């Protein structure tokens, strides 16, 4: 694996095996996660994603094994109590959906209390509608250190945002200079058509590259759309010191800057992204 690609893919996956479509039991998900951390796949794996309501079960299941956790919550007041009681787990982030929240400011204020009390990163998911950018600004006005989570798919075609909406999200995050992460529906590196749902799926690799270029090169929304739309690995070139995406060049410093903002992407599979990289010739063996 070329150095720039290895730098870009340095533990981006927050493993979400508890969630659909995998929806494993706690014991099966923990076993798969720990096995991945101890295998040649460890280079791509970061945190374990767990609902706040399942933290006690996770704590019992890991049986003292060190696990870094991204907590997905619903009620900040209740979630905060659960997180504080989970002393044997290394909780690093708290994620919250406010897609249909009319009381957004109140929820974010409570979430701010949780993350400040526990030293966590906060990622808020807002909806893809016309109010997206307004909701992002309202959130930042309450808590300037908020990051945002983009839900890029699901089990129905309607769950997949358009390239234009995704580009608007990335452009706004870059403009606000706030952290961001992705979740759902991105197991393959490149954008591709899913005939079972009749929809195009976003690729994790091109989504990361679009985010990196939005942050480091101040791309326009249209330029971000072009990167997100890449369906062929022929448009990607990774070297030892530079990477080229369409007509845009990135150096190691640009990728490092991207990782100052990027929170990774949630995936219920670890093997599928690796297989996808191998299928397009970007991964021949486990990187050092």
N, C-alpha and C positions, 0 to 999 in steps of 0.2 A: 504494500500500500504506500503510495506516494506521501511525502511528509505533510503536505498541505491538507490532503484528505484525512490523514490520521489526526491532525490537529483539529479539524472540523468535527470529526466523529469521536471525540474524546468523552465517552460516557454520556451520550445524550438521552438514553432511554430511561424513563421512570416506569418501572415495570408495573403494569395494571392488570395482572392476571385474575384479580377478583371481579373485574368488570366485564360486561359483554363485549365481544361475542364469546370470549373464553369462559368467563364466569366460573372459575375454578373454586373449589372449596379452599378454606384458609390453609389447611395443611398442605394441599397440593400446590397452591400458589407459593407458599413459603418455601417448600422443597425445591420448586423450579427456580425460584429467585436465588436461593443459596447455592444451588448447583451451578447456576450461571456465573455467580461471583467467583466460584472456585474452578471454573473451566477456562478454556481458551476464548470464551465469549466475554470475559470480564471487562474487556476494553470498551464495550458499548453500553454497559449497564450502570445505572446510577441508583436512584432511590426506589423504594417499594411504596406503591400508592395504596392507601388504605382509608376507607370511610372512618370518620371519627367514631361512629357507633361500633366499629369492629376493633378498635385499638386494644381493648382489654383482651379480646380473643387473640389478636396478633401477639400481644405480650406473652400470653401463655404458650402460644405455639412455637415461638422462636426459641424459647427455653434458654435464654441467656446469650444466644448467638447475636453478635452485633448487627443491627439492621438500621439503616438510615431511612426515614419515612417522610413521605409527602402525604399530609392528611387532607382529605376531601370532606368538607363539612356542610352543614345546612343551617344550624342555629349557633351563631358565635358564642352566645352566653353559655349554652350547654356544652358546646364543643370545647370551650376553654377549660371547663372543669375536667373534662375527660382527658385532655392533653396534659394538664398539670398532674393528673393522677398516674400518667404513663411514664414513670420515672426511669424504667429500665429500657425504654426505647429512645433512639436519637431522632426526635422529630425535628425536621429542618424547614418545612414549609407548610402553609395552610392555604387551601384553595376553596373558593366559594363562588357559587353561581348566583348572579342577581339578574338573570335574563328577564324575568317578569316582575321585578321588584319596584313597586311604586315608592317605597320608602328606602331607596338606595342609600341615601346619606346616613340614615340611622343604622342600617346594616353594616356599612363600611366603618362607621364609628366604633361599633361593637367589635368588628373584626380587628380593627387597629389595636384595641385594648388587648385582644388575645395575642397578637403577634409581638407586640411590644413587651408584654409580660413574660413571654416565653422565648424571645430572641429568634423569631421565625421570619421567613420571607412570606409575603402575601401575594397571591395571584387571584384576581377577580375575573370571572367570566361574565361578559355582557352579551346581549343578543346581537344578531346580525342585521337588525332592521335599520330603518332610517334614523333612529335615535342613538345608534352605536357611538358615534364620535362625541355626541353630547353627554352620553352616559360615562364615557371614558374621562371626559373633562370634569364632570361632576364628582367622579370617584377620586381623581387626583386632587381636587380641591379639598376633599376631606382628609386624605392621607397621601402625601406627595410621593411616598416610597412604594406605592402600590404597583404591582406588575399585573399584566393582563394575560388571560388564557384564551386561546382561539380554539373552539371546537370545530374540527375539520371534517367531521363525518358522523356516521351512526348506522342504524339498521334500516333506514329508509332514505330514498333519494333526496327528500326535502332537508335532511340533516346536513347535506354537503353545501357549504357556501360557494358562491361563484368566485372565479378568479378575481373579478373586480372588487368584491367585498373583502376578500382576503388581502388584496393589495392595499386597500384603504386602511385596513387594520394595521398592517405593517408600517405604512407611511405615517400613521398617527402615532404609533409607538416610537418610531424613530424621531418624530418631531417633538414628542413629549420627553424623550430620553428616558423612557421607563422600561423595566424588564418585561419580557414576554415569553410565553411558552405555548406549545401546541398539545392537542389531545384528540384522540379518536380518528379512526379511519385511514391512518397513514402508515401502512406496513411496507409499501414498495418505495424505492428511491425516486422514481419519476412519476409525473402525472400520467394516468392511464385510464382507459374506459373499463367500467365494471358492467358487463352485460346482464348480470343477475339483478342489478338495481337500475340499470339504464342511466348511469350517471358517471361523470369523470371523477376519479379520486385524486386528491392531491398527493404528491410524493414527498416523503420526509426529507430527502436529500435536497431537492430543488426548493422546498420550503425553507430549509435552513440557509441555503445559498441566497435566496431572496431576502431573508432577514438580515444576513450578513452584509449584503450589498446595500440594503436600505439604511443600515446603521453606519456603515463605513464610507459609502460613496454617495449618499444623499440622492438616490435614484428617484425619478418621478414615479407616480403611480402607474403610468403606462409602462415604464421600463420594468417595474416590479412585476406587473402582469406578465410581461414577456418571459421573465425568468420562471415564474410559477407555472407557466404553460409548457415548459420543456418536457418533451416526450421521448427524446433520444439522447443517449449518452454521448453522441457525437458532438453535442453542444457544450460538453464539459471536458475540461482539460486540467489535470492536476499535476503539478511538478514538485520539485524539492523545495522551491522558495516562493513559487507563485501558482495561482490557479486562474484559469480563464473561463468565464461563463458568458456565453454569447460573445459580445464585444467588450465585456467588463473584466478587468484584471483585479485580483486581490493578492495581497502579500500576507505573510505570516502575521504582521502587526494588525492587519485588518481583521483576520480571523480571531486574534486575541481580543480585539475590541468588541467583536460580536459576542464572545463568551462572557464579557462583562455584563451583558444584557440578557442573554438567552438562558432560559430555565429548563431547557430540554423538551422532550415530547413524551407524552404518555402512550404506551403501547401494551396491549395484552399479550403480545408475542415478542420474544427476543430473537427467535430463530428466523422468522420470516424476513425482517429487515436485513439480516446477514445473508440469507439466501438471495434476496433481491439484489444486493450489492454484487454478490458473486455471479449472478446471472447476466449482469451487464459488464462483467469483466473488470470491476473496480476492486475486487477482493479475491485474491488467489489463496491466501493463507492468513491465519490469525496474526494481526500486527503485534510487534513487540511492545 
